[in-house]
Amino acid sequence: MALGEFSPPVTGPMEKITDRRQFLIRAGIAAGQLALPRFFDRALAFVENHNEPLLEVPPNAGKKLYAAFQDDGVYWIIDGLMPSEIPPPVSWREYFLLTGDDFVRAIENWELEPSQLDEPMNYWTWETYWLYNLSPNALAYQYLHDLDLGLEFGKGDRAEGEIRFQDAPMMASDCRWEEVDDLLSLSLLQNRLNELGENVSLELGGKFT
């Protein structure tokens, strides 16, 4: 199944969860008697002049995130390049190790025989788990969501841009991701990661296939 076809089965009610945040705009740093331009001002001018984000990445970043442009006009932030298809299912044993389930209880719950532990697991269960936990967009979600990226949307006068965290917002999908609308917000995201000392670079690319 291609990654664009997010259609795993869903059991039980689903609640739309969207976490919207903005980036706090800080004053320029004083150097002697000279007030340096705010990053926001430099980034805004750069975007307007070059039609690309101002990404001041660390020289030796230990982690790389991608801003993958989507057909609906937004950028998904992803941790690693998107595969063209969902990887094949792992064995039940590997799945229970990933989820931390007790083997005896899991075998009973899934109505398995012990001899089936090393067989490939149910495809739809694996697809749902991979989309929500192991896909590049899910890995980026897990990394970014707990960081102090900024204020709740609309809660500050000195905040700009936006990043949205989407947690299974569609009834037909168990997918989660984070999305950014514009080049300025991408610039502010990289700058905030720098401020937090995260040693992470953001790069345009990683488009879905």
C-alpha positions in Angstrom: 0.0 0.0 0.0 1.3 3.4 -0.9 1.8 5.9 1.9 -0.7 8.3 0.4 -3.5 5.8 1.1 -3.9 6.2 4.8 -6.8 3.9 5.4 -6.1 1.5 8.2 -9.2 0.1 10.0 -10.2 2.0 13.2 -12.1 0.5 16.1 -13.9 2.6 18.6 -14.6 6.4 18.6 -11.9 8.7 17.4 -11.4 12.2 18.8 -9.9 14.9 16.6 -6.9 16.3 18.4 -5.0 19.4 17.1 -2.3 21.2 19.1 -1.6 24.6 17.6 1.5 26.6 18.7 3.2 29.8 17.8 6.8 30.9 18.1 7.7 33.6 20.6 9.4 36.6 19.0 12.3 37.8 21.1 14.1 41.2 21.0 17.4 41.5 19.3 20.5 40.9 21.3 22.4 44.0 22.3 26.0 44.1 21.2 27.6 47.1 22.9 25.3 50.0 22.0 24.0 48.3 18.8 20.8 46.3 18.9 21.1 43.5 16.4 18.0 42.8 14.2 15.6 40.2 15.6 15.8 36.8 13.9 12.1 37.3 12.9 13.0 40.4 10.9 15.9 38.7 9.2 13.9 35.6 8.4 10.9 37.6 7.0 13.2 39.7 4.7 15.0 36.5 3.6 11.7 34.7 2.7 10.4 37.7 0.9 13.7 38.2 -1.1 14.5 34.5 -1.8 11.2 32.6 -1.5 12.9 30.1 0.7 13.2 29.7 4.5 16.1 31.0 6.5 17.5 27.9 8.0 20.5 28.5 10.2 21.4 24.9 10.9 24.0 23.8 13.4 27.4 23.0 11.7 27.5 19.4 13.0 23.9 18.6 13.6 23.3 15.2 15.2 19.8 14.8 13.8 18.1 15.9 10.6 14.5 16.6 10.1 12.8 17.2 6.7 10.1 19.6 5.7 8.2 17.6 3.1 5.8 19.6 0.9 2.3 18.1 0.5 -0.2 18.4 -2.3 -2.6 20.3 0.0 0.0 23.1 0.4 1.5 22.4 3.8 4.8 21.0 5.0 4.9 17.9 7.1 7.9 17.7 9.4 9.4 14.2 9.2 12.2 12.4 10.9 13.9 10.5 8.0 13.0 10.1 4.4 9.6 8.6 3.6 9.6 5.1 2.2 7.5 4.5 -0.9 5.5 1.8 0.9 4.9 0.7 4.5 7.5 -1.9 5.5 6.3 -5.5 5.6 4.8 -6.8 8.9 7.2 -7.9 11.6 6.7 -11.1 13.5 4.3 -11.2 16.5 7.3 -11.6 18.8 8.9 -8.4 17.4 5.6 -6.6 17.7 5.2 -7.5 21.4 8.7 -6.4 22.1 7.9 -3.1 20.4 4.7 -2.6 22.4 6.1 -4.0 25.7 3.3 -6.4 26.0 3.7 -9.5 28.2 4.1 -12.4 25.9 1.8 -14.8 27.8 -1.0 -12.3 28.1 -0.5 -11.1 24.5 -0.7 -14.6 23.1 -3.9 -15.1 25.0 -5.4 -11.8 23.9 -4.6 -12.3 20.3 -5.7 -16.0 20.4 -2.4 -17.2 19.1 -0.5 -20.4 19.5 3.1 -20.1 20.9 4.3 -21.6 17.6 2.9 -18.5 15.8 5.2 -16.0 17.6 7.7 -15.9 14.8 5.1 -15.7 12.0 4.3 -12.3 10.4 1.7 -10.4 12.3 -1.7 -9.3 11.1 -1.1 -6.7 8.3 -3.8 -4.2 9.3 -2.7 -4.1 12.9 0.9 -3.6 11.8 0.0 -0.8 9.4 -1.9 1.0 12.1 1.0 0.6 14.6 3.6 1.7 12.0 1.7 4.8 10.9 1.1 6.0 14.5 4.5 5.1 16.0 7.2 4.3 13.5 6.6 6.3 10.4 8.9 9.3 9.8 6.0 11.7 10.6 5.2 9.9 13.8 8.9 9.9 14.9 9.1 13.6 14.3 5.8 14.1 16.2 7.2 12.2 19.2 10.4 14.3 19.2 8.9 17.7 18.7 5.6 17.5 20.6 7.3 17.6 24.1 9.7 20.4 23.2 9.0 23.9 24.4 8.5 25.3 20.9 6.2 28.2 21.7 2.9 29.5 23.0 -0.5 28.0 22.4 -1.9 29.6 19.2 -3.4 33.0 19.8 -2.2 33.3 23.4 0.6 35.8 23.0 1.0 39.3 21.4 4.6 38.7 20.5 4.2 35.4 18.7 4.4 34.6 15.0 4.1 31.6 12.6 2.4 28.3 13.5 3.1 24.6 13.8 0.1 22.2 14.2 0.3 18.8 15.8 -2.4 16.5 14.4 -3.1 13.3 16.4 -5.4 10.9 14.4 -7.7 13.7 13.2 -9.5 11.6 10.6 -11.9 8.8 11.3 -10.2 6.5 8.7 -6.7 6.9 10.0 -4.5 6.3 13.0 -1.8 8.7 11.7 -0.2 11.6 13.5 2.0 14.3 12.1 3.0 18.0 12.5 2.4 20.5 9.8 3.6 24.0 8.9 1.9 26.3 6.4 4.7 28.7 5.3 8.4 29.3 4.8 8.6 31.8 7.7 7.3 29.3 10.1 9.9 26.8 9.0 12.5 29.4 9.7 11.2 30.1 13.1 11.0 26.4 13.9 14.7 25.9 13.1 15.6 29.0 15.1 13.6 27.7 18.1 15.4 24.4 17.9 18.7 26.3 18.0 17.6 28.3 21.0 16.8 25.0 22.8 20.2 23.6 22.0 18.8 20.6 20.2 21.6 20.3 17.6 19.0 19.5 14.9 18.9 20.6 11.3 15.8 21.2 9.2 16.0 20.7 5.5 13.4 21.1 2.7 12.7 17.7 1.0 11.6 14.2 1.8 8.5 14.5 -0.3 6.0 11.6 -0.2 6.2 9.3 -3.2 
